[in-house]
Amino acid sequence: MLPIDAILPELDKVLEQTSTVLLQAPPGAGKTTRVPLALLDAAWRGDGKILMLEPRRLAARSAARFMARQLDEKPGQTVGYRTRLDTRVSGATRIEVVTEGILTRLIQADPMLEDFAAVIFDEFHERSLQADLGLALVRESQQALREDLRLLVMSATLDTAPIAKVLGDVPVISSEGRTFPVAIRYRPLPRNGRIVDQVTSVIQEALGDQTGSLLVFLPGAGEIRRVEQQLRGNLPDHVTVAPLYGNLKSEQQDQAISPAPGGQRKVVLATALAETSLTIEGVRVVIDSGQQRRAVFDPNSGMTRLVTGRVSRASAEQRKGRAGRVEPGICYRLWSESEQFRLADYTPPEILEADLAPLVLELAQWGARDAAAVAWIDEPPAAHWQQAVALLQWLDMIDSDGAITDHGKAARELGIHPRLAHMVLTGRSIGLGGPAAALAALLGERDLLGPGAGADMHERIRVLYGERRDRTLDVARLKAVRQSAKRLSGPAPADAPMPSETEVGRLLALAYPDRIARRRPGNAPRYQLSNGKGAVLREDDPLARHDWLVAAELDGKAREATIYLAAPVDTPDLELELAGHIHDIEEALWDDSQGRIVARRVRKLGELVLQENPLAHVEPELVQQGLINAIRKKGVESLPWTDDSRQWRGRALLLAETFPDDGWPDTSDAALLENLENWLGPFLVGMTRWSDLARIDLLAALNSLIDYPTQQKLQTLAPTHLTIPTGQRVRLDYTADNGPVLAAKLQALFGWTETPAVAGGRVPVVIHLLSPAQRPLAVTADLASFWRNAYPEVRKDMRGRYPKHPWPEDPFTAEAQQGTKKRPAR
């Protein structure tokens, strides 16, 4: 009896009356395997099948196998599963457990999902990109075409508020807590300690103090291997170590989740793969490193980087729940109790951090041409969306209106990333269909050869073609990749010859034109990419001898990415395949080595210069553009700023911040650099040298950002000076921290009880009260409060030090004066 069993009758009754339900059930409740089986007997199901989505292949396979065993059957009978590389279904299948991409293809092929009575989203709290897309499409289908289609969203830690925004006021059913309690012990990482060392230490502690098997969460496969190495030879004979991560052979994964043999204990070293949907029998101890590795996409570079960071509170609860499945458990957390309170509530949804090109293509096929056409739980970021649109338009998969093209439809049918699909389809047209399919199959999976095998994609092709043998290869995965290559090869002949190194590079250039890499001068294998970013190869990598590469996989680091997979490419091939994206332009650049503007005619692929020649005659406009490029390189601070121009900028920034909807210009560094042509360009006419920039009237240039009425408004809302009680006009400093600041001698402000303000009274001026020696005595944004509360102490301290200056008891009525005490009249 599992906790979920208690609410199954209620769930059936609610689904009989309504079409959409949210189910909250903590880890260990049994929702993944109990709910689908219970719905088999529902009257509303009729002959329709139940489709359940699992976020990972291992979870899908494991859940289907477990349910099949409950029915005393094998997978593929009543319960089956579909993943990209493995399918077990038949005509008798009534429950299909699928990975998330499968649903998208099913609903695109049949928007009514006529074969299905219900769609279940399991572990929805993970908020994967495909789950968000799948939910949006199913919901739209349900509302427009299938009112009878049941939709069940299940999670252990679901935040119902955002999803309720999309699904509306639907019933929420909650199951009781996990089966057994789990105690928590905190073991924070020592200062300057390594996570691998601390994990190893806590494993030894838990093996000595606790019973049962251990499940250890680590951020990635590299940490798993290092912990496994440290444990080797330091464990009792009856304890075995089992790694569990995505790149393992399927039989090794199955071995990791199977129970330890009688009389033995197991230490499972896992990534977040084991966080949900998997029950590892015999585990009653969880050791949580508190770290996770997420893929974060950078729309500026078009690359995805892996970021290691803290788990969320929800993930920590999920991991803790793995320990209480069959008996009371214990969870060791490698952070402090105080740090626990600082964890984020939830892990960011993947849609906020992912490459959106596949999603945008799917939506174009669906008929949605922009993000606003879909009801999202979280709206995709505009920059990510625009980058995806730009890429798909470059690949000729969507047109200028966002509608899918015939090429896009053919690419989507392949079920792989649009980049790879473009390579496969174009590869067929140039007689390299077989090699293109092989490359796409290899790049669609984790690296067959793994770390330490070098970056050469041609070596992976040799493995696939049987030209290279490697005993460490996962034979099952190799077979699956070959099957995938065969499926993608289309009309290509099965006995096509193995491609050359440069043919591999030629094909990769079709998929990754923004990652063409040219070696920089020098000994180290450092490269510039066509997207403008830098990249580096390991110095001992055989590919380092090549001047031109195509990088198929990089780590996406902001400054200089590491190239993991690549192939050499010939420049004639680039000229042939990417002719439409190679441009001849005249440009002027600032040359640091020569200290001047250099004008040249260049042939460029993105940011890469393929060929260059100096210009004999340079137009003045080109020189001015060169000066603008030089300013961009050197930064805004390289301009001839004066105090007046800095104050103008500070005033504009203050008003833009205070009145965000009133159209004040953005004068941040980034905005000024981006719009140099508009506001500074007209003031560069006639200038040919860097030294000429000293003549720029920067204040006039900044004023050109706003029209004359707005300039008058600027003076009214953010005046340059204020008149103080002595009648003097004192300059305001809008560049000071927490400004604007007015600095004046304390005695000059006697009688000034109301703190002055700018921006229509919204922003108080910060008063710096100075001593007769012009040293700061006090800072206040509330003069009345200062006179009442702080002034008496200041008076007591200062009157003896500055006896010639007035220090009246009542500053409210005293006469303001700039100099020393007035002499009494004779």
NORTAFEN-V422601 format. One record per residue. N is the residue number from 1. RES is the residue in one letter. PSI is psi in whole degrees, 0 to 359 (NA if undefined). Layout:
BEGIN
N|RES|PSI ; N|RES|PSI
END
This chain:
BEGIN
1|M|123 ; 2|L|157 ; 3|P|325 ; 4|I|334 ; 5|D|330 ; 6|A|334 ; 7|I|1 ; 8|L|318 ; 9|P|320 ; 10|E|319 ; 11|L|315 ; 12|D|317 ; 13|K|317 ; 14|V|320 ; 15|L|337 ; 16|E|330 ; 17|Q|338 ; 18|T|163 ; 19|S|345 ; 20|T|132 ; 21|V|142 ; 22|L|133 ; 23|L|120 ; 24|Q|125 ; 25|A|120 ; 26|P|166 ; 27|P|138 ; 28|G|356 ; 29|A|334 ; 30|G|14 ; 31|K|322 ; 32|T|319 ; 33|T|338 ; 34|R|318 ; 35|V|309 ; 36|P|319 ; 37|L|321 ; 38|A|327 ; 39|L|350 ; 40|L|326 ; 41|D|4 ; 42|A|136 ; 43|A|323 ; 44|W|344 ; 45|R|325 ; 46|G|231 ; 47|D|3 ; 48|G|150 ; 49|K|164 ; 50|I|127 ; 51|L|123 ; 52|M|129 ; 53|L|131 ; 54|E|141 ; 55|P|342 ; 56|R|152 ; 57|R|315 ; 58|L|318 ; 59|A|319 ; 60|A|314 ; 61|R|316 ; 62|S|316 ; 63|A|317 ; 64|A|319 ; 65|R|319 ; 66|F|314 ; 67|M|322 ; 68|A|320 ; 69|R|325 ; 70|Q|331 ; 71|L|5 ; 72|D|41 ; 73|E|176 ; 74|K|154 ; 75|P|137 ; 76|G|348 ; 77|Q|245 ; 78|T|320 ; 79|V|128 ; 80|G|178 ; 81|Y|155 ; 82|R|125 ; 83|T|176 ; 84|R|328 ; 85|L|5 ; 86|D|125 ; 87|T|133 ; 88|R|86 ; 89|V|161 ; 90|S|181 ; 91|G|340 ; 92|A|353 ; 93|T|130 ; 94|R|341 ; 95|I|119 ; 96|E|118 ; 97|V|121 ; 98|V|156 ; 99|T|161 ; 100|E|326 ; 101|G|335 ; 102|I|319 ; 103|L|317 ; 104|T|317 ; 105|R|322 ; 106|L|314 ; 107|I|333 ; 108|Q|322 ; 109|A|326 ; 110|D|89 ; 111|P|339 ; 112|M|348 ; 113|L|53 ; 114|E|334 ; 115|D|352 ; 116|F|142 ; 117|A|336 ; 118|A|148 ; 119|V|126 ; 120|I|128 ; 121|F|107 ; 122|D|150 ; 123|E|45 ; 124|F|341 ; 125|H|340 ; 126|E|338 ; 127|R|51 ; 128|S|160 ; 129|L|315 ; 130|Q|327 ; 131|A|317 ; 132|D|316 ; 133|L|315 ; 134|G|317 ; 135|L|318 ; 136|A|317 ; 137|L|317 ; 138|V|319 ; 139|R|318 ; 140|E|318 ; 141|S|318 ; 142|Q|316 ; 143|Q|325 ; 144|A|329 ; 145|L|330 ; 146|R|78 ; 147|E|337 ; 148|D|352 ; 149|L|124 ; 150|R|140 ; 151|L|120 ; 152|L|119 ; 153|V|119 ; 154|M|143 ; 155|S|158 ; 156|A|329 ; 157|T|42 ; 158|L|128 ; 159|D|104 ; 160|T|339 ; 161|A|307 ; 162|P|323 ; 163|I|329 ; 164|A|332 ; 165|K|326 ; 166|V|317 ; 167|L|342 ; 168|G|195 ; 169|D|77 ; 170|V|157 ; 171|P|144 ; 172|V|122 ; 173|I|132 ; 174|S|137 ; 175|S|161 ; 176|E|174 ; 177|G|182 ; 178|R|165 ; 179|T|315 ; 180|F|151 ; 181|P|153 ; 182|V|120 ; 183|A|151 ; 184|I|135 ; 185|R|132 ; 186|Y|130 ; 187|R|75 ; 188|P|150 ; 189|L|130 ; 190|P|155 ; 191|R|131 ; 192|N|12 ; 193|G|159 ; 194|R|141 ; 195|I|323 ; 196|V|318 ; 197|D|317 ; 198|Q|319 ; 199|V|314 ; 200|T|317 ; 201|S|316 ; 202|V|328 ; 203|I|313 ; 204|Q|320 ; 205|E|314 ; 206|A|323 ; 207|L|327 ; 208|G|327 ; 209|D|338 ; 210|Q|168 ; 211|T|168 ; 212|G|177 ; 213|S|163 ; 214|L|140 ; 215|L|119 ; 216|V|123 ; 217|F|124 ; 218|L|158 ; 219|P|330 ; 220|G|177 ; 221|A|326 ; 222|G|314 ; 223|E|324 ; 224|I|314 ; 225|R|321 ; 226|R|321 ; 227|V|317 ; 228|E|320 ; 229|Q|319 ; 230|Q|329 ; 231|L|337 ; 232|R|124 ; 233|G|359 ; 234|N|19 ; 235|L|152 ; 236|P|160 ; 237|D|332 ; 238|H|9 ; 239|V|126 ; 240|T|153 ; 241|V|132 ; 242|A|110 ; 243|P|154 ; 244|L|104 ; 245|Y|171 ; 246|G|333 ; 247|N|5 ; 248|L|159 ; 249|K|149 ; 250|S|325 ; 251|E|328 ; 252|Q|322 ; 253|Q|315 ; 254|D|324 ; 255|Q|323 ; 256|A|325 ; 257|I|356 ; 258|S|155 ; 259|P|151 ; 260|A|145 ; 261|P|157 ; 262|G|133 ; 263|G|3 ; 264|Q|161 ; 265|R|156 ; 266|K|142 ; 267|V|107 ; 268|V|119 ; 269|L|110 ; 270|A|155 ; 271|T|191 ; 272|A|353 ; 273|L|325 ; 274|A|8 ; 275|E|326 ; 276|T|157 ; 277|S|351 ; 278|L|134 ; 279|T|117 ; 280|I|105 ; 281|E|140 ; 282|G|352 ; 283|V|124 ; 284|R|3 ; 285|V|128 ; 286|V|134 ; 287|I|117 ; 288|D|115 ; 289|S|341 ; 290|G|10 ; 291|Q|152 ; 292|Q|155 ; 293|R|124 ; 294|R|148 ; 295|A|124 ; 296|V|124 ; 297|F|138 ; 298|D|108 ; 299|P|339 ; 300|N|323 ; 301|S|345 ; 302|G|18 ; 303|M|154 ; 304|T|134 ; 305|R|152 ; 306|L|127 ; 307|V|128 ; 308|T|127 ; 309|G|183 ; 310|R|146 ; 311|V|161 ; 312|S|168 ; 313|R|321 ; 314|A|317 ; 315|S|320 ; 316|A|321 ; 317|E|319 ; 318|Q|314 ; 319|R|317 ; 320|K|321 ; 321|G|343 ; 322|R|341 ; 323|A|346 ; 324|G|35 ; 325|R|319 ; 326|V|348 ; 327|E|167 ; 328|P|138 ; 329|G|184 ; 330|I|144 ; 331|C|121 ; 332|Y|124 ; 333|R|128 ; 334|L|47 ; 335|W|173 ; 336|S|164 ; 337|E|326 ; 338|S|324 ; 339|E|331 ; 340|Q|321 ; 341|F|343 ; 342|R|357 ; 343|L|146 ; 344|A|150 ; 345|D|316 ; 346|Y|155 ; 347|T|138 ; 348|P|137 ; 349|P|144 ; 350|E|330 ; 351|I|338 ; 352|L|349 ; 353|E|1 ; 354|A|163 ; 355|D|120 ; 356|L|5 ; 357|A|312 ; 358|P|322 ; 359|L|316 ; 360|V|322 ; 361|L|318 ; 362|E|317 ; 363|L|326 ; 364|A|320 ; 365|Q|323 ; 366|W|336 ; 367|G|2 ; 368|A|117 ; 369|R|352 ; 370|D|166 ; 371|A|328 ; 372|A|347 ; 373|A|355 ; 374|V|142 ; 375|A|99 ; 376|W|151 ; 377|I|314 ; 378|D|124 ; 379|E|133 ; 380|P|143 ; 381|P|139 ; 382|A|320 ; 383|A|319 ; 384|H|318 ; 385|W|313 ; 386|Q|323 ; 387|Q|318 ; 388|A|316 ; 389|V|315 ; 390|A|317 ; 391|L|313 ; 392|L|325 ; 393|Q|320 ; 394|W|321 ; 395|L|2 ; 396|D|36 ; 397|M|335 ; 398|I|153 ; 399|D|186 ; 400|S|341 ; 401|D|0 ; 402|G|4 ; 403|A|145 ; 404|I|140 ; 405|T|173 ; 406|D|322 ; 407|H|320 ; 408|G|319 ; 409|K|317 ; 410|A|321 ; 411|A|316 ; 412|R|325 ; 413|E|335 ; 414|L|339 ; 415|G|27 ; 416|I|173 ; 417|H|142 ; 418|P|324 ; 419|R|311 ; 420|L|324 ; 421|A|318 ; 422|H|318 ; 423|M|316 ; 424|V|312 ; 425|L|318 ; 426|T|325 ; 427|G|321 ; 428|R|321 ; 429|S|341 ; 430|I|15 ; 431|G|16 ; 432|L|38 ; 433|G|317 ; 434|G|307 ; 435|P|322 ; 436|A|318 ; 437|A|321 ; 438|A|316 ; 439|L|317 ; 440|A|320 ; 441|A|320 ; 442|L|316 ; 443|L|343 ; 444|G|350 ; 445|E|168 ; 446|R|153 ; 447|D|124 ; 448|L|321 ; 449|L|339 ; 450|G|179 ; 451|P|149 ; 452|G|357 ; 453|A|7 ; 454|G|171 ; 455|A|356 ; 456|D|114 ; 457|M|334 ; 458|H|328 ; 459|E|324 ; 460|R|322 ; 461|I|319 ; 462|R|320 ; 463|V|315 ; 464|L|324 ; 465|Y|2 ; 466|G|13 ; 467|E|346 ; 468|R|132 ; 469|R|142 ; 470|D|117 ; 471|R|339 ; 472|T|357 ; 473|L|145 ; 474|D|104 ; 475|V|321 ; 476|A|318 ; 477|R|321 ; 478|L|317 ; 479|K|317 ; 480|A|320 ; 481|V|320 ; 482|R|321 ; 483|Q|319 ; 484|S|318 ; 485|A|320 ; 486|K|320 ; 487|R|323 ; 488|L|345 ; 489|S|340 ; 490|G|232 ; 491|P|2 ; 492|A|139 ; 493|P|142 ; 494|A|332 ; 495|D|28 ; 496|A|142 ; 497|P|156 ; 498|M|136 ; 499|P|158 ; 500|S|172 ; 501|E|312 ; 502|T|335 ; 503|E|324 ; 504|V|315 ; 505|G|321 ; 506|R|318 ; 507|L|317 ; 508|L|329 ; 509|A|332 ; 510|L|322 ; 511|A|328 ; 512|Y|60 ; 513|P|338 ; 514|D|0 ; 515|R|23 ; 516|I|134 ; 517|A|130 ; 518|R|131 ; 519|R|135 ; 520|R|159 ; 521|P|148 ; 522|G|174 ; 523|N|324 ; 524|A|143 ; 525|P|72 ; 526|R|141 ; 527|Y|154 ; 528|Q|135 ; 529|L|157 ; 530|S|343 ; 531|N|4 ; 532|G|348 ; 533|K|167 ; 534|G|156 ; 535|A|159 ; 536|V|145 ; 537|L|157 ; 538|R|140 ; 539|E|332 ; 540|D|6 ; 541|D|130 ; 542|P|333 ; 543|L|345 ; 544|A|346 ; 545|R|348 ; 546|H|141 ; 547|D|332 ; 548|W|129 ; 549|L|164 ; 550|V|122 ; 551|A|116 ; 552|A|332 ; 553|E|128 ; 554|L|166 ; 555|D|354 ; 556|G|16 ; 557|K|145 ; 558|A|315 ; 559|R|306 ; 560|E|109 ; 561|A|150 ; 562|T|131 ; 563|I|123 ; 564|Y|324 ; 565|L|134 ; 566|A|174 ; 567|A|148 ; 568|P|154 ; 569|V|146 ; 570|D|140 ; 571|T|327 ; 572|P|326 ; 573|D|322 ; 574|L|317 ; 575|E|325 ; 576|L|308 ; 577|E|333 ; 578|L|30 ; 579|A|323 ; 580|G|349 ; 581|H|13 ; 582|I|128 ; 583|H|143 ; 584|D|120 ; 585|I|157 ; 586|E|134 ; 587|E|156 ; 588|A|131 ; 589|L|154 ; 590|W|125 ; 591|D|109 ; 592|D|321 ; 593|S|326 ; 594|Q|345 ; 595|G|34 ; 596|R|173 ; 597|I|132 ; 598|V|125 ; 599|A|139 ; 600|R|160 ; 601|R|125 ; 602|V|151 ; 603|R|117 ; 604|K|143 ; 605|L|104 ; 606|G|237 ; 607|E|1 ; 608|L|134 ; 609|V|117 ; 610|L|327 ; 611|Q|146 ; 612|E|147 ; 613|N|139 ; 614|P|150 ; 615|L|132 ; 616|A|320 ; 617|H|129 ; 618|V|124 ; 619|E|144 ; 620|P|323 ; 621|E|324 ; 622|L|322 ; 623|V|319 ; 624|Q|321 ; 625|Q|324 ; 626|G|320 ; 627|L|320 ; 628|I|318 ; 629|N|323 ; 630|A|320 ; 631|I|319 ; 632|R|321 ; 633|K|319 ; 634|K|336 ; 635|G|163 ; 636|V|324 ; 637|E|346 ; 638|S|349 ; 639|L|160 ; 640|P|75 ; 641|W|140 ; 642|T|171 ; 643|D|321 ; 644|D|317 ; 645|S|324 ; 646|R|320 ; 647|Q|321 ; 648|W|315 ; 649|R|317 ; 650|G|320 ; 651|R|316 ; 652|A|320 ; 653|L|318 ; 654|L|315 ; 655|L|326 ; 656|A|324 ; 657|E|322 ; 658|T|325 ; 659|F|71 ; 660|P|340 ; 661|D|7 ; 662|D|7 ; 663|G|19 ; 664|W|141 ; 665|P|150 ; 666|D|116 ; 667|T|26 ; 668|S|164 ; 669|D|312 ; 670|A|316 ; 671|A|318 ; 672|L|319 ; 673|L|321 ; 674|E|326 ; 675|N|27 ; 676|L|320 ; 677|E|324 ; 678|N|313 ; 679|W|332 ; 680|L|331 ; 681|G|311 ; 682|P|338 ; 683|F|1 ; 684|L|359 ; 685|V|129 ; 686|G|352 ; 687|M|137 ; 688|T|344 ; 689|R|160 ; 690|W|324 ; 691|S|337 ; 692|D|338 ; 693|L|339 ; 694|A|341 ; 695|R|353 ; 696|I|134 ; 697|D|89 ; 698|L|327 ; 699|L|318 ; 700|A|322 ; 701|A|317 ; 702|L|321 ; 703|N|336 ; 704|S|348 ; 705|L|342 ; 706|I|153 ; 707|D|176 ; 708|Y|315 ; 709|P|323 ; 710|T|327 ; 711|Q|321 ; 712|Q|322 ; 713|K|323 ; 714|L|317 ; 715|Q|325 ; 716|T|313 ; 717|L|330 ; 718|A|72 ; 719|P|151 ; 720|T|331 ; 721|H|156 ; 722|L|146 ; 723|T|127 ; 724|I|172 ; 725|P|336 ; 726|T|354 ; 727|G|354 ; 728|Q|149 ; 729|R|119 ; 730|V|134 ; 731|R|137 ; 732|L|142 ; 733|D|106 ; 734|Y|357 ; 735|T|351 ; 736|A|155 ; 737|D|136 ; 738|N|27 ; 739|G|176 ; 740|P|150 ; 741|V|136 ; 742|L|120 ; 743|A|123 ; 744|A|157 ; 745|K|138 ; 746|L|316 ; 747|Q|339 ; 748|A|353 ; 749|L|7 ; 750|F|139 ; 751|G|351 ; 752|W|96 ; 753|T|340 ; 754|E|123 ; 755|T|128 ; 756|P|156 ; 757|A|155 ; 758|V|187 ; 759|A|48 ; 760|G|29 ; 761|G|3 ; 762|R|335 ; 763|V|110 ; 764|P|144 ; 765|V|135 ; 766|V|123 ; 767|I|123 ; 768|H|107 ; 769|L|122 ; 770|L|152 ; 771|S|169 ; 772|P|337 ; 773|A|12 ; 774|Q|27 ; 775|R|146 ; 776|P|129 ; 777|L|324 ; 778|A|156 ; 779|V|130 ; 780|T|150 ; 781|A|13 ; 782|D|90 ; 783|L|316 ; 784|A|317 ; 785|S|321 ; 786|F|312 ; 787|W|321 ; 788|R|316 ; 789|N|318 ; 790|A|329 ; 791|Y|318 ; 792|P|321 ; 793|E|319 ; 794|V|317 ; 795|R|315 ; 796|K|321 ; 797|D|329 ; 798|M|334 ; 799|R|326 ; 800|G|330 ; 801|R|325 ; 802|Y|72 ; 803|P|339 ; 804|K|353 ; 805|H|148 ; 806|P|140 ; 807|W|67 ; 808|P|155 ; 809|E|325 ; 810|D|97 ; 811|P|343 ; 812|F|324 ; 813|T|352 ; 814|A|154 ; 815|E|132 ; 816|A|140 ; 817|Q|151 ; 818|Q|327 ; 819|G|210 ; 820|T|183 ; 821|K|140 ; 822|K|135 ; 823|R|140 ; 824|P|143 ; 825|A|140 ; 826|R|NA
END
